[in-house]
Every structure is written in structure tokens, then in C-alpha cells.
Amino acid sequence: LTALAPFANILFLGSSLSFMMVYVWARRTENVRMSFLGLFTFTAPYLPWVLLAVSFLLGNSAVVDLLGIAVGHIFYFFDDVFYKMRGVKVLKTPKLLHHMFDPNTDVNVRAA
């Protein structure tokens, strides 16, 4: 997202990040049925597109939301689809983060 922001002239990427997370969640939970304001029902993969349409109808720019959907699609493809096809994990969590946050990591700590 940060690499694409200057080309789209976007200063704040919070909306794009939230659309990315919504897209990934929606693709991973395909069978969840949802309702928008009680007017119509749809399944979870259509949620980002429904939110995009509502945002567009309210007069907001679609570029920010489409950027989040595009990055979410790339992430979903490499993290889920490509992994199932080839068995290769392209996107990996850095070992530093595993070391910092994984409670099962073997850490040599001396008691004072």
C-alpha cells in the first residue's frame, strides 16, 4: 500500500488498509451470508464490492477503496491460492516478529 500511495496521491492509507482486511476476510469466509441494512442479502465475498458501491454513492473517491481491494487480492492470492497450488509460502512473517511475539519460542532468559 505504501509503495502505491504516491501514484494515487493518497496521504492516509487507513481506509485502504481496512478494505484490504475486509477483502481478505471475505474471501476466506465464502459461505457467510450477510445483509446490508436489511435491504438485500449476499455472501461474504461480495462485501467489499457492496461497501465500495455505498462509498461511491456517498460521493467518496473509489480510488482509495479499489487500492485496498487490489492489495487485498494480491495478498489473498499469494497467501492462500498460490500456497494451495504450489505448496510454497511466498509471504512469510519475519523471524524477528516470531521471536518477539511467539510464546513457544525458546528464549534463554536468566533470572536476576
GIUR-V72742 format. One record per backbone hydrogen bond with DSSP energy under -0.5 kcal/mol. NH is the residue of the N-H (numbers start at 0). CO is the residue of the C=O. E is the energy in kcal/mol with one decimal. If there is no record, write none. Layout:
nh=NH co=CO e=E
nh=NH co=CO e=E
This chain:
nh=4 co=0 e=-1.5
nh=5 co=1 e=-0.6
nh=6 co=3 e=-0.5
nh=7 co=3 e=-1.1
nh=7 co=4 e=-0.5
nh=8 co=4 e=-0.7
nh=9 co=4 e=-2.0
nh=12 co=10 e=-0.5
nh=16 co=12 e=-2.6
nh=17 co=13 e=-2.2
nh=18 co=14 e=-2.2
nh=19 co=15 e=-2.2
nh=20 co=16 e=-2.2
nh=21 co=17 e=-2.3
nh=22 co=18 e=-2.4
nh=23 co=19 e=-2.3
nh=24 co=20 e=-2.5
nh=25 co=21 e=-2.7
nh=26 co=22 e=-2.2
nh=27 co=23 e=-1.8
nh=28 co=24 e=-1.4
nh=31 co=28 e=-1.0
nh=33 co=41 e=-3.8
nh=35 co=39 e=-2.5
nh=36 co=34 e=-0.8
nh=38 co=35 e=-2.4
nh=39 co=35 e=-0.8
nh=41 co=33 e=-2.4
nh=43 co=31 e=-2.1
nh=45 co=42 e=-1.8
nh=46 co=43 e=-2.2
nh=49 co=45 e=-2.2
nh=50 co=46 e=-2.7
nh=51 co=47 e=-2.1
nh=52 co=48 e=-2.2
nh=53 co=49 e=-2.4
nh=54 co=50 e=-2.5
nh=55 co=51 e=-2.4
nh=56 co=52 e=-2.6
nh=57 co=53 e=-1.7
nh=58 co=55 e=-1.4
nh=59 co=54 e=-2.2
nh=64 co=60 e=-0.6
nh=65 co=61 e=-2.8
nh=66 co=62 e=-2.1
nh=67 co=63 e=-1.6
nh=68 co=64 e=-2.2
nh=69 co=65 e=-2.5
nh=70 co=66 e=-2.4
nh=71 co=67 e=-2.3
nh=72 co=68 e=-2.3
nh=73 co=69 e=-2.1
nh=74 co=70 e=-2.5
nh=75 co=71 e=-2.8
nh=76 co=72 e=-2.6
nh=77 co=73 e=-2.3
nh=78 co=74 e=-2.6
nh=79 co=75 e=-2.4
nh=80 co=75 e=-1.3
nh=81 co=76 e=-3.5
nh=83 co=79 e=-1.9
nh=84 co=80 e=-2.0
nh=85 co=81 e=-2.8
nh=86 co=81 e=-0.6
nh=86 co=82 e=-1.7
nh=87 co=81 e=-0.5
nh=89 co=77 e=-0.6
nh=89 co=87 e=-0.9
nh=91 co=89 e=-0.7
nh=96 co=93 e=-0.6
nh=97 co=93 e=-1.6
nh=98 co=94 e=-2.7
nh=99 co=95 e=-2.1
nh=100 co=96 e=-2.5
nh=101 co=97 e=-2.2
nh=102 co=100 e=-0.7
nh=104 co=101 e=-1.5
nh=106 co=104 e=-0.8
nh=108 co=106 e=-1.1
